[in-house]
Amino acid sequence: MGVKYVGVDVHGQTCVFHVLDDKGTDMLAGAVVPTRKDPLLEFVKRLGGTVHLALEEGTQARWFRALVRPFVAEVVVCDARKNTRGRTLRNKTDRKDARSLARLLYQGELSAVYHGDEDLEEFRNLVKTYQVLLSDTTRVKNRIKAVYRGRGIPTDGNAAYRRSTRQDYVAMATSSALRSRLEAFHVQMDIGTAQVQEARSNMLLEARKYCAYRTLMTVPGIGRIGAAVLVATIGTPRRFPTKQAFWAYCGLAVIHRDSGEHVMGPDGIRRRSGPTRTYGLNRNRNGSLKGVFKVAAIAARKDPEVEEYYQALLARGLRPEVARVQLARKLATVVLTIWKKGCRYEKGRLKQQNA
């Protein structure tokens, strides 16, 4: 039966398969299978032998991976952006994409995307529900303020949202159509707010089942919601061998770009002096985690030790925005360290060199 390397281009209605043998020779090209459970499983089982399968990250990737994983030796869900890096523009078809995936899998050049432990799937869905509902409710609130701002009506604070004062603002609208629009937004906001509160309660109730949740809550600025998002998103801290890798995943890594690093000097070739050019923070990151540590870098300053550390950064000449990034990186390092060790946060952790 042998070893087979399979590339799959997954879409909403169909999946295109390309199969290579253990020598990299095409065995099956362009097989089209409906994106449904029974036809997919029948096709995968029919391949036989030791199957290594690759597909790109997407809407169906998690479902597809869980579906076929019991019947293959390996499933690699890869980052589509890395597959095209450094390649020239070319004609694109589903068949060519599947063949490219199979070829890259055979050559061992695919970078897998972490999909986490299936035991966390329920908790992860609860966290995602809370985040989506919160985002939608925030969007409605922004629309309400945008209406008032567009008519020159000041709306400082939350007065435009509160039930006791919102009608005073609605009465300032210049037309009945505009007032009707605002009232519709308020109904949507009230429903969304109730859903957010329910989703938050369900998420925090589920979070109590995890020891890491109670551990991470002890870190200044993280809080209950931040700890829940960390546990659901990361799964295990062992994914990150170094703090630099964790910084990059959280969007806190500084991008360095340089060229012509060496020059000819009187004594031969030497490294060019001067600072390395930096281009801000990396954009390929997990947005939820970056939000957690951005909020933590502000909220944690209520802790005297954290405030002392922040003021020390400012005293070194760092701008406030740079100091906040540095504080966020420090908190991220503390989170990773105590999570791996399974211990609670203790005073003095910020001053330790390895954190």
C-alpha positions, 0 to 999 in steps of 0.5 A: 500500500505504501506511503501517500502524501495528499494535498486537499483544497477545501471549499464549501461545496467540494474538496479537490484531492491530489495524491503523491506516492513515497517517491513524489510521483503523481498517483491521483490528480484532481479528484473532486469530492463533495464537502460532506462527511460520508463521501470524504470518509469513503474517499480517505479510507479508500486511499489505503496505506500510510496517509499524510494529508495537508490542507490550508487553514480556513473555515472548514479546516478544524472540522475537516481535521477532526473528521479525517484524523482517526483514519490517517497517519498525519494531518497538517493544517498549514498557513496559506500565506507561508505557502506563497511566500517568495513565489511569483504570480501564477495561474491559480486553480483548485487542482494546482493548489491541491498539487502544490500542497501535496508537493510541499508536504512531501518535501517537508516544507509546510508549517503547521497551524496549532489547532489545540486540544479537542478537550478545550473545544467547548470552552473555546466556543464559549469564549468565542461566543462572548468575544463576537457578541461583545464586538457586535454590541460595541459596534452598535454603540459606536454607531449610536455615537456616530449619529450624534457626532454627525449632528454636532451633539456631544455625547461624553461618557455613557449617558447616551446609552443609559436608559435613564438619559438616552431619551433626552439624547434621542429627543435632540434628533432633528427628524422622526426618521433619525429618532426611529433609527436611534431607537432601533439601535438602542433595541439592538444594543439592549439585546446585545448587552443581555446576550453578552452578560449571559455569554460572559457568565457561561464562559467564566463558569466553564473557566473554573474547571481549569487550574491554569485559569486560577493561576493566571488570574493572580497576574496583575492586570489579567483578570478573569476574562483575560485568564479565560481568553488565555487558557482557551486560546493557548491551550498549553504553554509548552507550544512556546519554547521561548518568551520571544516566540510567545511575544511574536504570537501575541503581536508584541515582537519588534520587527528588525530589518537590515541589509548590508550588515558588513563593510570593508575596514582597514582590518578587513571585513567588519560588522557595520556599526549603528542601531538595527532598523525597527519597523514596529510590532509584528502584524501576523499575530493573535488579535485576542491575545494582543488585546489581553496584554494591551488591557493588562498593561494599563490595568496592572499599573494599579499594582504598586510594584507594576507602577514602579516598574513602569516609572523605571522604564520612563526614567530610562527615557522610553516614551510612554507608548514604548514603555507600555509595550515593554510592560506588556511584554514583561507581563506576557513573560510572567504569564508564560513562566508561571503557567509552565511552572504551575505556580501562582504570581508572587511579589518580586516576579517583575524584577527577575531577569528570566521574566 
